[in-house]
């Protein structure tokens, strides 16, 4: 009787140990799948930060022409000023120039003392009106301007030329060349810079001005200083 009970207990113990071992093996086999099972759901989200446009001019200086001009025998004088645009607008920007015609004067450059308008606005503009290729002579004294940029991609199409005409697109072989495309001043804004990129490090452009007085000009400019006032305006795209 005791022997039979002992064998029964032994069989029961072995069976219990075997069952526990099998359960432990099953757990270790299934555990990776249980621990790394497929996600029930996921949820994407965004983090946004807006950066505002900042645009400014730097270094727009007054212009003193490079010499006096004889009123009767005539001559030519040139002057220039540079401006730097800083812009973080990725779409780019434009710069326009317009001239002050205070007191109803017809010309941009006026005598400081007498109000003389003997220095006429440049009369050589092409149709449009657009800058002309080279400086067109006249029997009257004339005042004109042109522009170039440190990157030709910034110079407005109006001031690009193909060696004979101005207002030639860059894709049509238009390039900028110093003192080539001359424009008459006007009271409304005219685009001198037009770019489709930012200028975070600063982009430099140069405005050049020219006064030409022919010999025996009609009318003869009076002996005084003449002044024109211009405004540059920056527009983001």
C-alpha positions as CSV (number, residue, x, y, z in Angstrom):
1,X,0.0,0.0,0.0
2,X,2.8,2.4,1.0
3,X,4.8,1.4,-2.1
4,X,1.8,2.1,-4.4
5,X,1.2,5.5,-2.7
6,X,4.8,6.4,-3.2
7,X,4.7,5.6,-6.9
8,X,1.5,7.6,-7.3
9,X,3.1,10.7,-5.6
10,X,6.2,10.2,-7.8
11,X,4.2,10.1,-11.0
12,X,2.2,13.2,-9.9
13,X,5.3,15.1,-9.1
14,X,6.9,14.2,-12.4
15,X,3.7,15.2,-14.2
16,X,3.6,18.5,-12.4
17,X,7.2,19.3,-13.2
18,X,6.7,18.3,-16.9
19,X,3.6,20.5,-17.1
20,X,5.4,23.5,-15.5
21,X,8.3,23.1,-17.9
22,X,6.1,22.9,-20.9
23,X,4.2,26.1,-19.8
24,X,7.5,27.9,-19.3
25,X,8.8,26.8,-22.8
26,X,5.5,28.0,-24.3
27,X,5.8,31.4,-22.6
28,X,9.4,32.0,-23.8
29,X,8.4,31.0,-27.3
30,X,5.4,33.3,-27.4
31,X,6.8,36.2,-25.4
32,X,8.5,38.1,-28.3
33,X,5.3,38.1,-30.2
34,X,3.4,39.2,-27.2
35,X,6.0,42.0,-26.4
36,X,6.4,43.2,-30.0
37,X,2.9,42.7,-31.4
38,X,1.4,45.0,-34.1
39,X,0.5,48.6,-33.0
40,X,-3.1,49.1,-32.3
41,X,-2.9,52.7,-33.8
42,X,-0.5,55.5,-34.6
43,X,-0.9,59.3,-34.5
44,X,1.2,61.8,-36.5
45,X,1.5,65.4,-35.4
46,X,3.4,68.5,-36.6
47,X,5.4,71.2,-34.9
48,X,5.2,74.6,-36.8
49,X,7.1,77.9,-36.4
50,X,6.5,81.0,-38.4
51,X,9.3,83.3,-39.4
52,X,8.3,86.8,-40.4
53,X,9.6,88.7,-43.4
54,X,12.4,91.1,-42.7
55,X,13.5,93.4,-45.5
56,X,15.7,96.5,-45.4
57,X,18.0,98.8,-47.3
58,X,21.5,99.6,-46.4
59,X,23.8,102.4,-47.6
60,X,21.8,104.6,-49.9
61,X,24.1,107.6,-50.2
62,X,23.7,111.0,-51.8
63,X,25.4,111.4,-55.2
64,X,27.9,114.2,-56.1
65,X,28.5,114.1,-59.8
66,X,32.2,113.7,-60.7
67,X,32.8,117.1,-62.1
68,X,31.4,120.5,-63.2
69,X,30.1,121.0,-66.7
70,X,30.6,124.2,-68.7
71,X,27.2,125.7,-69.5
72,X,28.0,126.8,-73.0
73,X,30.7,124.5,-74.4
74,X,29.1,121.5,-72.6
75,X,30.4,118.3,-71.2
76,X,29.5,115.0,-69.4
77,X,29.4,114.2,-65.7
78,X,28.7,110.8,-64.0
79,X,27.8,109.8,-60.5
80,X,26.8,106.6,-58.7
81,X,25.5,105.3,-55.4
82,X,25.1,101.7,-54.1
83,X,22.3,100.2,-52.1
84,X,22.2,96.8,-50.3
85,X,19.0,94.8,-49.9
86,X,18.7,92.4,-47.0
87,X,15.7,90.1,-47.3
88,X,14.7,86.7,-46.0
89,X,11.7,86.4,-48.3
90,X,12.2,83.2,-50.2
91,X,10.0,84.4,-53.1
92,X,12.2,87.4,-53.7
93,X,11.6,91.1,-54.0
94,X,11.6,94.1,-56.3
95,X,13.1,97.6,-55.9
96,X,11.6,100.6,-57.7
97,X,12.9,104.1,-58.2
98,X,10.8,107.3,-58.6
99,X,11.8,110.9,-58.8
100,X,10.3,113.9,-57.0
101,X,8.6,116.5,-59.2
102,X,7.7,119.0,-56.5
103,X,6.0,122.3,-57.3
104,X,4.7,121.0,-60.6
105,X,8.1,121.0,-62.3
106,X,8.4,119.1,-65.6
107,X,12.0,117.9,-65.1
108,X,13.5,115.8,-62.3
109,X,16.7,118.0,-62.0
110,X,16.0,121.6,-61.1
111,X,18.3,124.6,-60.4
112,X,18.7,125.2,-56.7
113,X,18.5,129.0,-57.0
114,X,16.5,129.8,-60.0
115,X,14.4,126.7,-60.4
116,X,15.7,126.3,-63.9
117,X,14.7,123.2,-65.8
118,X,17.3,123.5,-68.5
119,X,18.6,120.0,-67.7
120,X,15.9,117.9,-69.3
121,X,14.8,114.4,-68.4
122,X,16.4,112.0,-70.8
123,X,14.6,111.9,-74.1
124,X,15.9,108.7,-75.5
125,X,13.6,106.1,-73.9
126,X,12.4,103.3,-76.1
127,X,8.8,102.4,-76.4
128,X,7.2,101.3,-73.2
129,X,8.8,103.5,-72.0
130,X,11.9,101.4,-71.6
131,X,15.6,102.2,-71.4
132,X,17.4,102.8,-74.6
133,X,20.6,101.1,-75.7
134,X,23.5,103.6,-75.3
135,X,22.9,107.2,-74.4
136,X,21.0,109.1,-77.1
137,X,22.2,112.6,-77.9
138,X,20.0,115.6,-77.9
139,X,20.3,119.4,-78.5
140,X,19.3,119.9,-74.8
141,X,21.1,119.0,-71.7
142,X,19.8,115.6,-70.4
143,X,19.7,113.6,-67.1
144,X,19.4,109.8,-67.1
145,X,20.2,106.7,-64.9
146,X,21.0,103.0,-65.2
147,X,21.5,100.1,-62.8
148,X,23.7,97.1,-62.4
149,X,23.8,94.5,-59.7
150,X,26.5,92.3,-58.1
151,X,24.4,89.4,-59.4
152,X,23.0,89.9,-62.9
153,X,20.0,87.8,-61.8
154,X,18.9,90.6,-59.6
155,X,18.9,93.4,-62.3
156,X,15.5,94.0,-63.7
157,X,15.0,92.8,-67.3
158,X,14.6,96.4,-68.5
159,X,18.3,97.0,-68.0
160,X,19.5,93.8,-69.7
161,X,20.6,94.0,-73.3
162,X,21.6,91.8,-76.2
163,X,24.2,94.2,-77.6
164,X,21.7,96.3,-79.5
165,X,18.5,96.5,-77.6
166,X,17.5,96.8,-73.9
167,X,14.7,95.0,-72.1
168,X,15.9,91.6,-73.2
169,X,15.0,88.6,-71.0
170,X,18.0,86.6,-69.6
171,X,16.5,83.5,-71.3
172,X,16.8,85.4,-74.6
173,X,20.5,86.2,-74.0
174,X,19.9,89.5,-72.1
175,X,22.9,90.5,-70.0
176,X,23.8,93.4,-67.9
177,X,26.7,95.7,-69.1
178,X,27.8,98.8,-67.3
179,X,26.6,102.1,-68.7
180,X,24.5,100.5,-71.5
181,X,20.8,100.8,-70.9
182,X,19.8,104.4,-69.9
183,X,16.4,105.4,-68.6
184,X,14.6,108.7,-68.2
185,X,13.5,109.6,-64.6
186,X,9.8,109.5,-64.0
187,X,7.5,110.4,-61.1
188,X,6.1,106.8,-60.9
189,X,8.0,103.8,-59.7
190,X,10.2,102.0,-62.2
191,X,11.6,98.6,-61.4
192,X,15.4,98.5,-61.2
193,X,15.8,95.2,-59.3
194,X,13.7,92.1,-59.7
195,X,14.7,88.8,-58.1
196,X,13.0,85.5,-57.2
197,X,15.3,84.6,-54.4
198,X,16.2,85.8,-50.9
199,X,19.2,87.9,-50.0
200,X,20.0,87.0,-46.4
201,X,23.6,88.0,-46.8
202,X,22.8,91.2,-48.6
203,X,22.6,91.9,-52.3
204,X,24.3,95.0,-53.8
205,X,23.1,97.1,-56.7
206,X,24.6,100.2,-58.2
207,X,22.7,103.2,-59.6
208,X,24.6,105.3,-62.1
209,X,23.5,108.8,-63.1
210,X,24.6,110.8,-66.1
211,X,24.2,114.5,-67.1
212,X,25.2,115.4,-70.7
213,X,25.3,119.0,-71.8
214,X,25.9,119.4,-75.5
215,X,27.8,122.4,-76.9
216,X,25.5,125.4,-77.3
217,X,22.7,123.5,-75.6
218,X,19.1,124.7,-76.1
219,X,18.3,126.0,-73.6
220,X,21.7,126.9,-72.1
221,X,21.7,125.8,-68.4
222,X,22.2,128.7,-66.0
223,X,25.4,128.7,-63.9
224,X,24.2,127.1,-60.7
225,X,23.8,123.7,-59.0
226,X,21.0,121.5,-60.2
227,X,19.5,118.8,-57.9
228,X,17.2,115.8,-58.4
229,X,15.6,113.8,-55.6
230,X,14.9,110.1,-56.0
231,X,13.2,107.5,-53.8
232,X,13.9,103.8,-53.7
233,X,11.1,101.5,-52.6
234,X,11.4,97.8,-51.7
235,X,8.5,95.4,-52.3
236,X,8.5,91.7,-51.3
237,X,6.8,89.1,-53.5
